[in-house]
Amino acid sequence: MHFRLFGNDIFIGRKGTLSLNEGLKKLFSQIDGATSDYSVTKSNAYQAHVWIYACINAIARRAARATLKFYKVRDNSIVEKDVRINTLFGTDGGITPYQRIEGTCIYKLMRGNAYWLKDSSPGFLTRLVLLDSDCISPDIQNGFLIGWKYASAGARFNWTPDEIVHFKFFSPGNSPLGLSPIDPVYQTLRQDASARQYDKSLLDNGTALGAILEFEGEVGPEARTRMREDFESKHQGAKKAGKLGIIEGGGKYKELKLTPQEMSYIESRKMNREEICATYDVPPAMVGIFEYANYANSEAQIKMFWHGRIIPELKYIEDKINSEIMMPWFPEYYAKFDIDDIPELQTAMAQKITWAKELWTMGFTADEINDKLDLGFESAEWRKHWWVGLGQVPAEQQMEPPEPVPSQLQPGQPADPVVPPEEDDTLEGKIRKVVTAAERIGKMSDAEVEQERKIWKRWSESIREIEKGYQKKLHRFFFEMRNAVLEKFSKSVKAVTSKEIINEGDAKDGVEKLSRPFFEQAVLIGGKTMLSDMGLEDIAFTLQNHGALRILAARTTRIRNIIDTVSSNLDEILGNAVREGKSREEIAQLIKTDFGQTLARCRTIAQTEIVGASNAGRFEAMREGGAEQKKWINSYDENVRDSHQYGAGGVEQDPIPAGQAFSNGLMYPGDLDGAPEDTINCRCSVRAVRE
């Protein structure tokens, strides 16, 4: 594949080589081509106008200083060594990671668009190439973007939307291209260029006097020369300033000041400069303008620049990398820019610590504070709890009621996951379960049991952090929902139905929006782990898979039903309260208690939904991989329920056809069509059996 990178010809391919020659010359040395006649166009503004050049570089070079790091989704630990990641995001063909980010920002700030080509071989993403934005144009048919066209030096290529990572500014009018910041300020650039041309012509062709000596009569050439030289020798220069001046022959000294037109010219250029800085959201001190700055407000401008301009730019790039590169190709990792070592932000850390202490005293967990303030600490078990009292006891031990048993649940509540029936937790009961489990796996060899345990453990660990993250978000969602409901109840004159204190539509949209990213991760990881178990890593399992789309649609539809249960509970509370003549304070306490039960079920909901979504992804990938048979696998411990054990009263120990349901009626563990007692809190999985 032959195309243009940074305005230079290169050759790239699966077995090709890369020759940059002077690949960065166009982008990083454009100023060498600046025109001498001060003409400015939209295409040459970067190299022809000093303040455009200064503003763009102020943003791009600071953004490039942040290091892009990669973390494991499972436990948020940093990825130390991964050849694929190091190769993909490392130095490539002479372009360093710093230059890749710098160049991306410069193109986006110049043209409104920047492009990365995702060069890949079947099943593998091999390299990321920053393309020349001037060579790319959208391929649109019937109002829809169907691809990208590339043209340079006679070379022409067509790429699908999935092959290009498109960084852009928002543009009104449904255009696939971003709006260049140069467009709205273009008239200002032309006006400033005209003023610069006038200034240059004045210096080239005119004269500029500091003062004149006036005489009423005529003065001969020799006298004029003698008086000028005499006056300059006695008064010109800093050391001679302030001396008494004497002008003979009735002469008068007259200093020439700026005319109103000249003063207006200077103010106009200053205004143009400030408009350009405002367009790029760059504080004046960041481009060397200290006319209105002192030490205090310079520090404020630096922080404002990072937090208001650089960090949002990095977050945008980070989101594009995660959504279009990490999720499809490396779902086990995510990317994040590390700004902890940026000196300009170190003083901000001290302020964050002060805020963190205040949030801690308000009852927020350390993990919530860490996420909110982006402190960069790794998660820990103790940080997931609120702590109260001098003895530092987890607050939920005092605040939240125990998880409800099925007898406390409302009729028709399977859509809102609940805990399974209580099991025999006595010593005799646990021994009986272990013995029963051992009897049921007696037909399997030790090697078969160990193999299934490894498959189950690897899959279980891959979704553990997703479960925890989802549980935390759900807990926060229902906690905030409780507060909103209580606030509306306190302001209502006479609330008799849930519709008066809860907006079901907004609540359903909120829980769906919260849940979908976690469901997507679970489905992807489930599919990836299944294909890995089958030795089919070369098959790409993505969310564009029709089966994956059906899974997500079904899961997100079901999770919305939780709000129906919440509303139904509130209706019963309010209805009973009216009949019993309870006070508003008593009703508020009943609402708190009911939400407390919902909060206590967040762990059960998270485990049930994430396990089900991940197993759905495994089942879909198993079918895509061509497996003819499947097998139910459990955790081989005393907590496995009877219907998920092998043998009589449980599931088949031997493989069954892939399209057949297991004896408990489920196609896979966590199947949406399964009964609540078979899906709630299930930890089992499914594996493919290839003959």
Secondary structure as UniProt FT lines:
FT   STRAND          2..5
FT   TURN            6..7
FT   STRAND          8..11
FT   TURN            23..24
FT   HELIX           25..28
FT   HELIX           30..33
FT   TURN            36..37
FT   TURN            42..44
FT   HELIX           45..48
FT   HELIX           50..63
FT   TURN            64..65
FT   STRAND          67..72
FT   TURN            73..75
FT   HELIX           83..89
FT   TURN            93..94
FT   HELIX           97..111
FT   STRAND          113..121
FT   TURN            122..123
FT   STRAND          124..131
FT   HELIX           133..135
FT   STRAND          136..141
FT   TURN            142..143
FT   STRAND          144..152
FT   TURN            153..154
FT   STRAND          155..159
FT   HELIX           161..163
FT   STRAND          164..168
FT   TURN            172..174
FT   TURN            181..185
FT   HELIX           186..205
FT   STRAND          211..214
FT   HELIX           221..235
FT   HELIX           238..240
FT   TURN            241..242
FT   TURN            249..250
FT   STRAND          252..255
FT   HELIX           260..279
FT   TURN            280..281
FT   HELIX           284..287
FT   TURN            291..292
FT   HELIX           295..305
FT   HELIX           306..310
FT   HELIX           311..321
FT   HELIX           322..326
FT   HELIX           327..329
FT   TURN            331..332
FT   STRAND          333..338
FT   TURN            340..341
FT   HELIX           343..345
FT   HELIX           346..361
FT   TURN            362..363
FT   HELIX           366..373
FT   HELIX           381..384
FT   STRAND          387..388
FT   TURN            389..392
FT   STRAND          393..394
FT   HELIX           396..399
FT   HELIX           406..408
FT   TURN            411..412
FT   TURN            414..415
FT   HELIX           427..440
FT   TURN            441..443
FT   HELIX           446..491
FT   HELIX           498..500
FT   HELIX           504..533
FT   TURN            534..535
FT   TURN            537..538
FT   TURN            543..544
FT   HELIX           546..580
FT   HELIX           584..600
FT   HELIX           602..624
FT   TURN            625..626
FT   STRAND          629..633
FT   TURN            638..639
FT   HELIX           642..644
FT   TURN            648..649
FT   STRAND          656..657
FT   TURN            658..659
FT   TURN            663..664
FT   TURN            669..670
FT   TURN            672..673
FT   HELIX           676..679
FT   TURN            680..681
FT   STRAND          685..689
//
